[in-house]
């Protein structure tokens, strides 16, 4: 009877694993494409203005993130691959500075105050999103869940920053500023 149970377990659980193509995970950070070449600094990415459209810029970000995640085998080393937030934040700061340079002192003060209010709302939205993710992953164990949580966060937070960056860009264009 015990032998039959062992054979059934082997047939159901072990043999299918053997039939799958094996994908060796790296045993050290050095094996993960040499960390220097795997992760890119924000300054190494092109700006939105270098793309023909917002859609193509977003696609570029998505393609980079997917390729980077694939190279990390989806574990916690994938977390730095989610660069959308940083890239849209860089765009936001770029257009904020461009817009500020075109405004009168009074207009600058209005924009500063608008930005302060927006930053508070952004921070509260991020805090709320984090609370939801804490609830979702409360019982999750294992390092893979850190990467999954980061992915869930990256599917929401960059959109908040992107929306504001594009608004600042539109305002800058309204006052005749170049991108």
C-alpha positions as CSV (number, residue, x, y, z in Angstrom):
1,X,0.0,0.0,0.0
2,X,2.8,2.5,0.9
3,X,4.6,1.6,-2.3
4,X,1.5,2.4,-4.3
5,X,1.1,5.8,-2.6
6,X,4.8,6.6,-3.3
7,X,4.4,5.7,-6.9
8,X,1.3,7.8,-7.3
9,X,3.0,10.8,-5.7
10,X,5.9,10.3,-8.0
11,X,3.6,10.1,-11.1
12,X,1.5,13.1,-10.1
13,X,4.1,15.5,-8.7
14,X,7.7,14.5,-9.7
15,X,7.4,13.2,-13.2
16,X,5.7,16.3,-14.6
17,X,8.5,18.4,-13.2
18,X,11.1,16.3,-14.9
19,X,9.3,16.7,-18.2
20,X,9.4,20.5,-18.0
21,X,12.3,22.3,-19.5
22,X,14.6,23.4,-16.8
23,X,15.5,27.0,-16.4
24,X,18.5,27.3,-14.1
25,X,18.3,30.2,-11.7
26,X,21.4,32.1,-11.0
27,X,23.2,31.2,-7.9
28,X,24.7,34.6,-7.3
29,X,24.2,38.2,-8.1
30,X,27.1,38.2,-10.4
31,X,25.4,35.6,-12.6
32,X,22.3,37.8,-13.0
33,X,23.8,39.5,-16.1
34,X,26.3,41.4,-14.0
35,X,24.1,43.7,-11.9
36,X,25.6,46.8,-13.4
37,X,24.3,45.9,-16.9
38,X,20.9,44.6,-15.6
39,X,19.7,47.7,-13.9
40,X,19.8,51.1,-15.5
41,X,20.0,54.5,-13.9
42,X,17.1,56.8,-14.6
43,X,19.5,59.2,-16.4
44,X,20.4,56.4,-18.8
45,X,16.9,56.3,-20.2
46,X,15.7,58.6,-23.0
47,X,13.2,61.4,-22.2
48,X,9.6,61.4,-23.3
49,X,10.5,64.2,-25.8
50,X,12.7,61.7,-27.6
51,X,9.7,59.6,-28.5
52,X,7.0,60.2,-31.1
53,X,4.2,59.7,-28.6
54,X,3.4,59.0,-25.0
55,X,2.3,55.6,-26.0
56,X,5.7,54.7,-27.5
57,X,7.4,56.0,-24.3
58,X,5.1,53.8,-22.2
59,X,5.9,50.9,-24.4
60,X,9.6,51.5,-24.1
61,X,9.2,51.5,-20.3
62,X,7.1,48.3,-20.3
63,X,9.5,46.5,-22.7
64,X,12.5,47.4,-20.4
65,X,10.7,46.3,-17.3
66,X,9.6,42.9,-18.9
67,X,13.1,42.2,-20.2
68,X,14.7,43.2,-16.8
69,X,12.3,41.0,-14.9
70,X,12.9,38.0,-17.2
71,X,16.6,38.4,-16.5
72,X,16.0,38.3,-12.7
73,X,13.8,35.2,-13.0
74,X,11.0,37.1,-11.3
75,X,12.4,37.0,-7.8
76,X,13.1,39.9,-5.4
77,X,15.9,41.1,-7.8
78,X,13.1,42.1,-10.1
79,X,12.0,45.0,-7.8
80,X,14.5,47.5,-9.2
81,X,13.2,46.7,-12.7
82,X,10.0,48.7,-12.1
83,X,11.3,52.1,-13.3
84,X,8.0,53.7,-14.4
85,X,7.6,55.8,-11.3
86,X,11.1,57.2,-11.5
87,X,10.9,57.9,-15.2
88,X,7.6,59.7,-14.9
89,X,8.8,61.6,-11.9
90,X,11.8,62.7,-13.9
91,X,9.4,63.9,-16.7
92,X,7.3,65.7,-14.1
93,X,10.3,67.6,-12.7
94,X,11.5,68.5,-16.2
95,X,8.1,70.0,-17.2
96,X,7.7,71.7,-13.8
97,X,11.0,73.5,-14.2
98,X,10.2,74.4,-17.9
99,X,6.8,75.8,-16.9
100,X,8.2,77.7,-13.9
101,X,10.7,79.4,-16.1
102,X,7.9,80.8,-18.3
103,X,5.7,82.2,-15.5
104,X,5.5,85.5,-13.6
105,X,6.2,85.5,-9.8
106,X,2.5,85.4,-9.0
107,X,1.9,82.5,-11.4
108,X,4.9,80.7,-10.0
109,X,3.4,80.9,-6.5
110,X,0.1,79.6,-7.7
111,X,1.8,76.7,-9.4
112,X,4.0,76.0,-6.3
113,X,0.9,75.8,-4.1
114,X,-0.9,73.6,-6.7
115,X,2.1,71.3,-6.7
116,X,2.2,71.1,-2.9
117,X,-1.5,70.1,-2.8
118,X,-0.9,67.6,-5.5
119,X,2.1,66.1,-3.7
120,X,0.0,65.6,-0.6
121,X,-2.7,63.9,-2.6
122,X,-0.1,61.8,-4.4
123,X,1.5,60.7,-1.1
124,X,-1.9,59.8,0.4
125,X,-2.8,57.8,-2.7
126,X,0.5,55.9,-2.5
127,X,-0.1,55.3,1.2
128,X,-3.6,54.0,0.5
129,X,-2.3,51.8,-2.3
130,X,0.3,50.4,0.1
131,X,-2.3,49.6,2.7
132,X,-4.3,47.7,0.1
133,X,-1.3,45.8,-0.9
134,X,-0.4,45.1,2.7
135,X,-3.9,43.6,3.1
136,X,-3.6,41.6,-0.2
137,X,-0.2,40.1,0.7
138,X,-0.8,39.9,4.5
139,X,-0.5,36.1,4.6
140,X,1.9,35.7,1.7
141,X,5.1,33.9,2.4
142,X,8.2,33.8,0.3
143,X,10.4,36.2,-1.6
144,X,8.4,36.0,-4.8
145,X,5.6,37.9,-3.1
146,X,7.8,40.9,-2.7
147,X,8.2,41.0,-6.5
148,X,4.5,40.5,-7.0
149,X,3.7,43.3,-4.6
150,X,6.2,45.6,-6.4
151,X,4.5,44.7,-9.7
152,X,1.1,45.5,-8.3
153,X,2.3,48.8,-7.1
154,X,4.0,49.5,-10.4
155,X,0.7,49.0,-12.2
156,X,-0.9,51.8,-10.2
157,X,1.5,54.4,-8.9
158,X,3.3,55.5,-12.1
159,X,-0.1,56.4,-13.6
160,X,-0.6,59.0,-10.9
161,X,2.8,60.6,-11.7
162,X,2.3,60.3,-15.4
163,X,-1.0,62.2,-15.3
164,X,0.5,65.1,-13.4
165,X,3.6,65.1,-15.7
166,X,1.5,65.3,-18.8
167,X,-0.6,68.1,-17.3
168,X,2.5,70.1,-16.6
169,X,3.8,69.4,-20.1
170,X,0.5,70.6,-21.5
171,X,0.6,73.8,-19.4
172,X,4.2,74.4,-20.5
173,X,3.1,74.1,-24.2
174,X,0.2,76.5,-23.5
175,X,2.7,79.2,-22.5
176,X,4.9,78.5,-25.5
177,X,7.7,76.6,-23.8
178,X,9.6,74.0,-25.8
179,X,9.8,70.4,-24.5
